[in-house]
């Protein structure tokens, strides 16, 4: 993907000299901390939720399964059942139960998912049997009841196989064998092929809220993947965990999440896992409302650029210019996919046209020859050949593991080759909607570049500006739009549209410039320009939708021409498939970083820690004897966490260095909004390295951005570097020679 393909072409300070630096050599070189609506920058302070849980729910006695070896826990379960059951249990039934329990405790993937036996119509006896099973095997077995031929039986489920189909694979014992006519207990519920007991513990709603809020600190995993893994570990539905914003994979990020009616100690095993990805959860608190996408003030970034090459005075000038002039609020390349193939904005155009075949073909489109050459080849070439030959199943088998959504699409096509709409719909609706957002974003990028080329960094007649609403009068909601001619003012929507709200509730779509009703959109008049009412930092451009107000100058024509070139019209956003209709929104053209701090740091070892975070002490708690031989093997935490008391792999190696080169350019005048600049200092990082070792220079940057802004676009501005993957690969290769 090239920057110019999605309209990223301009700089606010083209006269400032750039410099070379390596970004994300270590995960701790890129730290993102969520800023709450109250202005709190999140730090993970405490992962122990035991005190909170016991203060509300009381102290829970440890089960035998937590303190006994597996074979003793299994024997204890059998001994207790034998004592409680009113009649003698046959040796065959005991051995059948033992085999099942051993499979549960060892998490044997080939074990039977369920066991049915111990017929008993005495409710009190059944209750005692359930209690005995919970005491000795609750971490591995879930017990329920099932009626077979009018007789109640105990039914056990292997927790590690809760997603396996039950069908006819039940292990039988105690009179349950061979009976197929079952009357399920109406007080139980069917889930994943099993009759699963409900949690009958009353929730203390008079004491606490329905949602457990926690701080999620993660390394080398994106928010969606981390949450999906938590869902698997906790055996809950996909939308039970919600968050205020999505965070990228490469780096360390800290954010708030909520989960419905869970306890802090439910996360205990996750906090004991030392593998990759490395995740810690803490700072538990019960709240009344779920997290909602967009309910954050922004993000605080801590960035380290290593092996910086450039004049220190020029670097300081570039940072000062960034503070006072800001950067263009482009959507970064990560908005549009990692590669040319599958570019999300191209798929978004096809979605708006309801061309479902093109939606899928765009995912497997071959990149241009120059991009293939820059990347050292086309890793999906074989996939494309199989796809074009109609061999969809073979193409699916050749896809890398990370492209699991595309794999599901191809497998659907393998079954029904002409059902492109059905294949595309195998992805969740919220993910499909993100393609349309990407199309809006690419059009916005091109439009803002054209606006800056034609009019520069000044407010002109016809510009759109964001105006804060008065909160003292007017309207049933107590707000009134800023005074302006009716034809020149439009209300900014409270949310992009109902579809965006649904995406937010599911916690999938990226947070964006979704207005909260505090602003209206005003078209600048000659009087506004003469009086200097607005600055260029008030100017917005529309993310086109069915209710967008366009600028009152030639950029409106440019946007419409771009739509027409793509075979679209302004009313397409209202007439396309109902699932993808968008009202539109507005995004600030420029952004100023908040509370920018920077420093030049000398260090001696290339991988020396420069920005230590609170995650490191938790990593240092790794138990002795854990296996470090698999440090390069990445495992799904939802699978690996089950073995937390067994082998625990070392974290994955730090990512390879990414180096960026820059060209010289210039800088316009400051806007007058600058704050007192800290003195740019050069310090020496403490190190145990030999004092005679070579010294390297690093630049540390700390700053805050509003939600929906891209730190990569800020770095592009200050370094005058490309953010393209191929560009980074070329420079990294040059450095290694």
Helices and strands as residue ranges (DSSP letters): G 3-6, E 20-23, G 27-29, E 30-35, H 50-57, H 64-67, H 70-84, H 91-105, E 114-117, H 123-137, E 141-148, E 151-158, G 159-161, E 171-172, E 182-183, E 189-191, E 194-196, E 211-219, H 223-234, E 241-243, E 252-260, G 264-267, H 268-271, E 278-287, E 298-309, H 312-325, E 327-328, G 333-336, H 344-352, H 356-363, H 369-374, H 381-388, H 392-398, H 404-415, H 420-424, H 429-455, E 464-468, G 486-488, E 489-491, H 498-506, E 519-523, H 526-531, G 536-538, E 539-543, H 554-565, H 572-575, G 578-580, E 585-588, E 590-591, E 594-603, H 615-619, H 637-640, G 641-643, E 658-660, E 682-684, E 696-705, H 711-719, H 725-736
